[in-house]
Amino acid sequence: MVSLILGLILFISLHLTRELGLRSGLVDRCGSENTYKSAYSILALLGLSLIIWGMASAPFILLWQTKFELRYISHILMIPAFILIIAGNTPMSHLRTHVRNPMLAGVTFWGIAHLWSNGDLASVLLFGAMAAWAGFKFVSLGLKHSAQENQHSPQLFWDIIAVAAGLIAYTLTSQYHGQLFGVGLEYV
C-alpha cells in the first residue's frame, strides 16, 4: 500500500507543478526545457510504475460493498470516459473546443466510474485520487484558458473518430478487462 501512495503522490504532484507555480522554477533549475521534460517523463513513469506495483500488491481491505445490480452505472460512465480521453488526443474537434480539456474530463469519468464499482481501500485511493486530481486540473485549466480563442476551427471528422475509437476502445477493454487488469467484468 505504501508504494501505491508514494506513486500517487509522485505522479499527481508532477502533474500539478504548473498549478502550484513550480514549473518555471524547475525548468530553470534543470537548465533547459528538454532536460525538464526528460526528468518529468522519467519521474512520471516511476510514479506510474509504483502505482501499478502498489495496486498489484495491495491487500484487499473492504471499505464498503457496492451493489452488484448498480454496477451497470460504471459501464455507462466509461463510455464517455473513453470518448473524451480519445478526443483529448486528436486534433481539433468540436468536443475539444467545447470541453476545453477532454482528456482530463475523461480521466474524471474513469475515476468516478471505478469508484462506483470498487469499495476496497486500494481502489478508493487510486481512483479517488485520480478523479480528484483530474477534476481539479480540469477546472484549473478551464479557468486559465477560458478567455483564449482557438486558432484552428474544429472539424466534425475528429469528433466522429473520437466517438468511433472511443466505442471500440470501450468494447475491447470491457471484453478483455480480466486479462488486462485481473478483474473480469460482469454485465447486469
N, C-alpha and C positions, 0 to 999 in steps of 0.2 A: 504494500500500500504506500510505503514511503517513496518508492520510485515513481509511482503514479502521481503523487502530489508534487514531487520535485519536477517531473516532466511537465505537468500542467503549469506550474509557476514559471519555469523557464520558457516554455512555448508562448504562454499568454503575455508575460512581461515583455518578451521580444516584440510581440505584435502590438504592444501599446507604447512603444518608445516615442512615437510621434505625439500621441495624446498626452504623454507625461512630460513633453518638452525636452526629451533627452536625445532625440535623433541627431540633430545638428552637432551637438557636442560630441557624440560618439563618432560621427563621420570625421570631425576634426581630429579626434584622438587617434583614429585609425590611419589618418594621413590621406586617404582618398576614398571616393565613393565606392570604387570597386573592391577595395580592401574591406570596407564596412559591409558591403553586400556579401562578400565571401564569408566573413566571420558570422554574419547574421544567418546565412544559409546553413553553415555547419552547426551553429548552436540550435537553430530551429529543428534540424534533423536529429540532433542529440535529444532535444526535448520530446520530439515525436517518438523516438525510439524508447525513451523512458516511459512515455505514456503507454505504448504498446506492451512493453515488458511488464509494466505495473498492472495493467488490466489482465494480462495473461496469468500473472502470479498472485493476484489479489484474492484474499479469502472471501467467500460468499457470506456476507453479513446482511441479512434481510432487514430492511427498514419498514417496508410496507409491502403488502401483497396486492398486486394490480388485478383488476377484474378481467378475467380472460375474455368475457363477452364484449369488452370495450376496447380490446387491442386493435380492432379494425381502424380506430381513430389514428393510430400511428401510421398505418398504411396510407390513409388519406393525406396525412400531413407530409409524408415522404414524397408524394408525387410533386407538389410544388417545390419541395426542397431540391430534388434533382433538377427540375427545370430551371430554377433560379441559379443553382450552382453552375450549370452549363451556360446559362445566359451571361453569367459574370465572366465567362472565359471565351466569349465570342466577340467579334467586332460589334460595332454599334447597332443595337436593336431597339425596338420600342420599349421592351422590358428594361433594358439597361438605362434608357433615357428617363423612364418614369419611376423606376425603383431606386435609382442612383447607384446602389451597390448591391446587385442581386446575389452575388456570392455570399456576402455576409447575411443577407436575409435568408438565403438557403441554409446556411450553417445554423442559424437560429431555429428555423423549422426542424432541421435534423436533430438538434439537441432536444427540443421540446417533444418531438415525436418519440425519441428514445427514452426520455424521462417518463413519458406516459406509460410505457410498457415495462420499465425496469425499476424495481424498487430496492435493489441492493446498493450497498454503500459505494462500491467502486463505480457503478454506473451513474449514481447520483452525482458523485464527484466529477466524473468525466463529462457527462452530458450536461449537467447543470453549469459547470464552469465554462464549457464551450458555448452554450447558449447565452449565458450572461455576457461573456466576452464579445461574441458576435453581435448581440443586441446593443451593447454599449457602443461598440465601434461603429455599427450601422448608424446609430443616432448621431454620434460624434462627427462622423464623416458627412452625414446628411446636412448637419447644421453648418459645417465649414464650407461645403460645396454647393449649398442651395442657391447661391447667387450666381454661380458660374454657368455660362451657357456652353453647350456642346458645340464644337466646331464641325462635327460630322452630322449629317442628317441620318436618322435611323432608317433601317431597311427591314421590311417585313420578312425578307428571306431569312435573316438571322433569328427572328422570333420563331419561324417555322422550324429551323434547325434546332433551336434550344428546346422547343416542345417535343419534337420527334426524338431527339437524342436523349432528352430527359426521361421520356416514357420508356425508351429502350433500356436505358441505364437502370431505371426503377425496376422494370420487369426482370432483367438479368440479375440484379442484386437481390431482389426478393426470392427469385428461384434458387440462387446459389449462396444465400446468406449463411447457411450452415457450414458449407465448405470453406467459404471465405473468412468467416468470423467465429465459427464454432458454436453458433446459436441458430438453430433452424427456426423458420417462421411458420406459424400456424395461421391459416385463413379461416375466419369465422363465417 
